[in-house]
Amino acid sequence: MKSEQIDALAMIKHLEKENRILRKKLERSETTCLELEQTNQKKEYLLRQIINELENSQKELKEKRQLEQTLIELKRTQTQLIHAEKMSSLGQLVAGVAHEINNPVSFIHGNLRYLEEYSQNLLNIVQLYQQHYPNPNPEIQEESDAIDLDFLQKDLLKILSSMKLGTDRICNIVLSLRIFSRMDEAEFKPVDIHEGIDSTLLILQHRLKNKPEYSEIQVIRNYDHLPLVECYGGQLNQVFMNILANAIDAVDEVNEKRTVQERKENSSQITISTSVIDSEWVQIAIADTGLGIPESIQKQIFNPFFTTKPIGKGTGMGMAISHQIITEKHGGKLMCFSTPGTGAEFVIRIPIQKQIESETNSSVKSLTS
């Protein structure tokens, strides 16, 4: 009996000991859980701070990018305004010079016809005197020999004819200047596209002619029958000027790298082709025989301030403004196609008549799809 009591007491003590151990473990577990909870709270707090900082950083980065974009747009707008003001001033200057030249030249050109008629009459009188008085007074004969009367009679009409050709040329140049500037066409107006291209070519004629180092640049006109196109004539001529000037630069760059023999064997050409598309659009394609444009650069040529020309020769705004004139002002499309080594081609597409913006955009997509 005593042994059973002893065993029971021993069991109770063992159980009490185990209970104390379990309580201590439980207390330690509770302490550990509390510490873990506190640690988690700290980590959660730190994580929230990091998230807030990241959100603030992203917000600041977004604002910075927006500010940078705004700055770029402001710079672009400022440059475009300056360029537009320069072109406006240039247009006014060209129109003024054309007007001032036109008046005296028209006066001279108009009177040359009468001068030619009067000179012919006087020469006829001289010839009649020579027929009826074949033996003139010695003093008259001496003066006739001194001035070489026979040569004078032949050369006078040639001189008058040359003067007439010269004034014709000046009149054509003045007309081209007036067409190019189109100061009287500030709004949309039906315009002869070929007339604008030809006037631009005439202004650039000095760059197309023979040069000491290489031959003349041939301009091939493949003109289709185009209707009058509603557009801003002066602005469209600026686009022609930019593209043609760049084409001439590209051809000159090729010729600079060729030998004299290579220049003789390879002609320099600029081809201008026009056509009507779907009876609603006109297309003007200007191709050159230059070096071509690498594909990596083709994606950037219409970006503001991008230029491949040396410092001082290009602002990087000519093609960007041309793109804006075609796409935004006329609802058209300006595209570049080029394979390095075979030249480049710029294609302009604009509607024949002014369209609603939404209709124009959908039509442009269908044309370029």
BELVENMO-V455867 format. One record per backbone hydrogen bond with DSSP energy under -0.5 kcal/mol. NH is the residue of the N-H (numbers start at 1). CO is the residue of the C=O. E is the energy in kcal/mol with one decimal. If there is no record, write none. Layout:
nh	co	e
NH	CO	E
NH	CO	E
This chain:
nh	co	e
5	1	-1.9
6	2	-2.7
7	3	-2.3
8	4	-2.3
9	5	-2.8
10	6	-2.6
11	7	-2.5
12	8	-2.6
13	9	-2.8
14	10	-2.4
15	11	-2.6
16	12	-2.8
17	13	-2.7
18	14	-2.7
19	15	-2.7
20	16	-2.7
21	17	-2.5
22	18	-2.7
23	19	-2.6
24	20	-2.5
25	21	-2.6
26	22	-2.9
27	23	-3.2
28	24	-3.0
29	25	-2.8
30	26	-2.9
31	27	-2.6
32	28	-3.0
33	29	-3.1
34	30	-2.4
35	31	-2.6
36	32	-3.0
37	33	-2.7
38	34	-2.6
39	35	-3.0
40	36	-3.1
41	37	-2.4
42	38	-2.4
43	39	-3.1
44	40	-3.1
45	41	-2.5
46	42	-3.0
47	43	-2.9
48	44	-2.4
49	45	-2.2
50	46	-2.7
51	47	-2.8
52	48	-2.8
53	49	-2.7
54	50	-2.8
55	51	-2.9
56	52	-2.7
57	53	-2.8
58	54	-3.2
59	55	-2.5
60	56	-3.0
61	57	-3.1
62	58	-2.8
63	59	-2.7
64	60	-2.8
65	61	-2.7
66	62	-2.5
67	63	-2.6
68	64	-2.8
69	65	-2.8
70	66	-2.8
71	67	-2.7
72	68	-2.5
73	69	-2.7
74	70	-2.8
75	71	-2.7
76	72	-2.8
77	73	-3.1
78	74	-2.8
79	75	-2.5
80	76	-2.7
81	77	-2.7
82	78	-2.5
83	79	-3.0
84	80	-3.2
85	81	-2.6
86	82	-2.6
87	83	-3.0
88	84	-2.5
89	85	-2.8
90	86	-3.2
91	87	-3.0
92	88	-2.4
93	89	-2.7
94	90	-3.3
95	91	-2.7
96	92	-2.5
97	93	-3.1
98	94	-2.9
99	95	-2.2
100	96	-2.6
101	97	-2.9
102	98	-2.3
103	99	-1.6
104	100	-0.9
105	101	-2.2
106	102	-2.7
107	103	-2.0
108	104	-2.7
109	105	-3.7
110	106	-2.6
111	107	-1.7
112	108	-1.5
113	109	-0.7
114	110	-0.5
115	111	-2.7
116	112	-2.8
117	113	-1.9
118	114	-3.1
119	115	-2.7
120	116	-2.1
121	117	-2.0
122	118	-2.5
123	119	-2.5
124	120	-2.1
125	121	-2.1
126	122	-2.4
127	123	-2.5
128	124	-2.2
129	125	-2.4
130	126	-2.2
131	127	-1.8
132	128	-2.6
133	129	-2.7
136	134	-0.6
141	137	-2.7
142	138	-2.6
143	139	-2.2
144	140	-2.5
145	141	-2.3
146	142	-2.1
147	143	-2.1
148	144	-0.6
149	144	-2.0
152	148	-2.6
153	149	-2.4
154	150	-1.5
155	151	-3.0
156	152	-2.3
157	153	-0.7
158	154	-0.8
159	155	-2.6
160	156	-2.3
161	157	-2.2
162	158	-2.4
163	159	-2.6
164	160	-2.1
165	161	-2.2
166	162	-2.4
167	163	-2.6
168	164	-2.3
169	165	-2.2
170	166	-2.3
171	167	-2.6
172	168	-2.2
173	169	-2.3
174	170	-2.8
175	171	-2.3
176	172	-2.4
177	173	-2.5
178	174	-2.3
179	175	-2.5
180	176	-2.9
181	177	-2.5
182	178	-2.4
185	182	-1.8
189	231	-1.7
191	229	-2.1
193	191	-0.9
196	192	-1.6
197	193	-2.3
198	194	-2.7
199	195	-2.1
200	196	-1.9
201	197	-2.5
202	198	-2.1
203	199	-1.7
204	200	-1.7
205	202	-0.9
207	204	-1.7
208	204	-0.7
208	205	-0.9
209	205	-1.4
211	214	-2.6
217	208	-2.5
218	216	-0.6
218	268	-2.7
220	218	-0.6
220	270	-2.5
221	219	-0.6
222	220	-0.7
222	272	-3.3
223	221	-0.8
226	224	-0.9
229	191	-2.7
230	352	-2.9
231	189	-1.7
231	229	-0.6
233	231	-1.1
236	232	-2.5
237	233	-2.1
238	234	-1.4
239	235	-1.6
240	236	-2.1
241	237	-2.5
242	238	-2.6
243	239	-2.6
244	240	-2.8
245	241	-2.5
246	242	-2.1
247	243	-2.2
248	244	-2.4
249	245	-2.2
250	246	-2.4
251	247	-2.3
252	248	-2.7
253	249	-2.2
254	250	-1.5
255	251	-2.2
256	252	-2.0
257	253	-0.7
257	254	-1.0
258	254	-0.5
258	255	-0.9
263	259	-2.2
264	260	-1.6
265	261	-2.0
266	262	-2.0
267	265	-0.6
270	218	-2.5
271	287	-2.5
272	220	-3.2
272	270	-0.5
273	271	-0.5
273	285	-2.7
274	222	-2.2
275	283	-1.8
277	281	-3.1
280	277	-1.7
281	277	-2.2
282	350	-2.5
283	275	-2.9
284	348	-2.5
285	273	-3.1
286	346	-2.7
287	271	-2.7
287	285	-0.5
288	344	-2.2
289	269	-1.1
297	294	-0.8
298	294	-1.9
299	295	-1.0
300	297	-2.2
301	297	-1.1
303	300	-2.3
305	316	-1.4
306	303	-1.5
306	316	-0.9
307	305	-0.5
313	310	-2.2
314	310	-0.7
321	317	-2.8
322	318	-1.9
323	319	-2.6
324	320	-1.9
325	321	-2.7
326	322	-2.3
327	323	-2.8
328	324	-2.1
329	324	-1.5
330	325	-0.9
331	327	-0.5
332	326	-2.9
333	349	-2.5
335	347	-2.5
337	345	-2.8
339	343	-1.1
341	291	-4.4
342	339	-2.6
345	337	-2.6
346	286	-2.4
347	335	-2.5
348	284	-2.9
348	346	-0.5
349	333	-2.5
350	282	-1.8
351	330	-0.6
352	280	-2.9
360	356	-2.6
361	357	-2.7
362	358	-2.1
363	359	-2.1
364	360	-2.7
365	361	-2.1
366	362	-1.9
367	363	-1.9
368	364	-1.9
369	365	-1.0
